[in-house]
């Protein structure tokens, strides 16, 4: 076994990425403080050809040296938009017939492994602040909530880790 070199991975060019059919998932980042987390979510979005990222509230936007350090160029491939109010984004996406789910621990949340994807639908996933999570005002207008089951002593995962887990799970349910 030998580690592959980057040139052997046959990755898309920026132009190819822009033209490629996207995975019907939109990521909404609400009040994310960490520039590292923002950059990491951009990389995850690039890896799975995610349609778009909405950056809301206090979430920083590119160009930003610290975001770029983690995103490694994904801010140039993934479509993104800043909107101040997360609730406006959610309402507009729902008008466009997207199913919007908070990734949060709430009453009646569906565990990720039990979440059933309708391959005919587009989804938006709301990820919240590192300390406070997804805001209650956003949760109240979402179609539901997805929870990542955890059995350790901590009550949450880092937002960039959560995004990677949930996006991968929905991606594989949609594609395979």
C-alpha positions in Angstrom: 0.0 0.0 0.0 1.3 3.5 -0.9 0.0 6.9 -0.1 -1.4 8.6 -3.2 0.1 11.9 -4.4 -2.2 14.9 -4.8 -1.9 14.7 -8.6 -3.2 11.1 -8.5 -6.4 12.1 -6.7 -8.0 13.5 -9.9 -9.7 16.4 -8.0 -11.9 18.9 -9.8 -10.5 22.3 -10.9 -12.3 25.4 -9.5 -14.0 25.8 -12.9 -15.1 22.1 -12.9 -16.4 22.5 -9.3 -18.4 25.5 -10.2 -20.0 23.6 -13.2 -20.6 20.3 -11.3 -24.0 19.2 -10.2 -24.2 20.0 -6.5 -25.5 17.9 -3.6 -28.9 19.4 -2.7 -27.8 20.5 0.8 -27.4 24.1 2.0 -25.5 24.8 5.2 -26.5 27.7 7.5 -24.0 28.9 10.0 -25.6 31.1 12.7 -23.4 33.1 15.0 -20.3 31.0 14.6 -17.4 32.6 16.5 -14.4 30.5 15.5 -12.8 31.3 12.2 -11.3 27.8 12.3 -14.8 26.3 12.4 -16.0 28.5 9.5 -13.0 27.4 7.4 -13.4 23.8 8.3 -17.1 23.9 7.3 -16.1 25.4 3.9 -13.7 22.4 3.4 -16.4 20.0 4.2 -18.8 21.7 1.8 -16.2 21.5 -0.9 -15.5 17.9 -0.3 -19.2 16.9 -0.8 -20.1 19.5 -3.5 -22.6 21.3 -1.2 -24.7 23.8 -3.0 -24.2 26.8 -0.7 -23.3 28.2 2.7 -25.2 31.0 4.4 -23.2 32.9 7.0 -25.4 34.6 9.5 -25.2 36.9 12.5 -21.7 37.3 13.9 -20.3 34.6 11.6 -17.2 36.1 9.8 -17.0 36.1 6.0 -14.3 35.6 3.5 -11.8 36.9 2.6 -10.3 36.4 5.9 -6.8 35.1 6.6 -7.8 32.8 9.5 -10.8 31.3 7.6 -8.5 30.8 4.5 -5.9 29.0 6.6 -8.4 26.2 7.4 -10.5 26.4 4.2 -7.5 25.9 2.0 -9.2 27.6 -1.0 -12.7 26.2 -0.4 -14.0 29.8 -0.1 -13.2 30.1 -3.8 -15.2 27.0 -4.8 -18.2 26.9 -2.5 -20.9 29.5 -3.1 -21.7 31.5 0.0 -23.7 34.5 1.1 -23.9 36.6 4.2 -27.4 37.4 5.7 -27.7 39.1 9.1 -30.8 37.3 10.3 -30.9 33.5 10.3 -34.6 33.5 10.5 -34.9 35.4 7.2 -32.7 32.8 5.6 -34.8 29.9 7.0 -38.1 31.5 5.9 -36.8 32.2 2.4 -35.5 28.6 1.9 -38.8 27.2 3.2 -40.6 29.3 0.6 -38.4 27.6 -2.0 -39.7 24.2 -0.7 -36.4 23.3 1.1 -36.7 21.2 4.3 -34.8 23.0 7.0 -33.4 21.2 10.0 -31.6 22.5 13.0 -28.7 20.3 14.1 -29.5 20.5 17.8 -30.6 18.7 20.9 -34.3 19.5 21.3 -37.5 17.8 22.2 -38.6 15.4 19.5 -35.3 15.6 17.7 -34.6 12.7 15.2 -31.4 10.8 15.8 -29.2 11.1 12.8 -29.2 7.4 12.1 -33.0 7.4 12.0 -33.3 10.5 9.7 -34.8 9.4 6.4 -33.8 11.4 3.4 -36.3 12.1 0.6 -34.2 12.1 -2.5 -36.7 14.4 -4.2 -36.1 17.1 -1.6 -33.5 19.7 -1.0 -32.3 20.2 2.6 -30.8 23.0 4.7 -29.0 22.4 7.9 -28.6 25.0 10.6 -25.5 24.9 12.8 -25.4 27.2 15.8 -23.0 29.0 18.1 -20.2 27.0 19.8 -21.6 27.8 23.2 -25.3 28.4 22.8 -26.1 26.2 19.8 -28.9 27.0 17.4 -31.1 29.9 18.6 -34.6 29.1 19.9 -36.0 31.6 17.3 -34.4 29.5 14.5 -35.5 26.2 16.0 -39.1 27.3 16.2 -39.3 27.9 12.4 -37.3 24.8 11.3 -39.1 21.8 10.0 -37.4 19.7 12.6 -34.2 18.9 14.4 -31.5 16.3 13.9 -29.4 15.1 16.8 -26.1 13.3 16.7 -26.3 10.6 19.4 -23.6 10.8 22.0 -22.9 8.5 24.9 -19.9 10.1 26.6 -19.8 12.7 29.3 -19.9 15.8 27.0 -23.1 17.2 25.7 -21.9 18.5 22.4 -19.4 18.2 19.6 -17.4 21.0 17.9 -19.6 22.6 15.2 -17.1 21.7 12.4 -17.1 18.1 13.6 -20.9 18.1 13.7 -21.1 19.5 10.2 -18.8 16.9 8.9 -20.8 14.0 10.5 -24.2 15.3 9.4 -23.2 16.3 5.9 -21.5 13.0 5.3 -24.6 11.1 6.6 -27.0 13.0 4.4 -24.7 12.8 1.4 -24.4 9.1 1.6 -28.1 8.6 2.1 -28.8 10.8 -1.0 -26.1 9.3 -3.3 -25.9 5.6 -2.4 
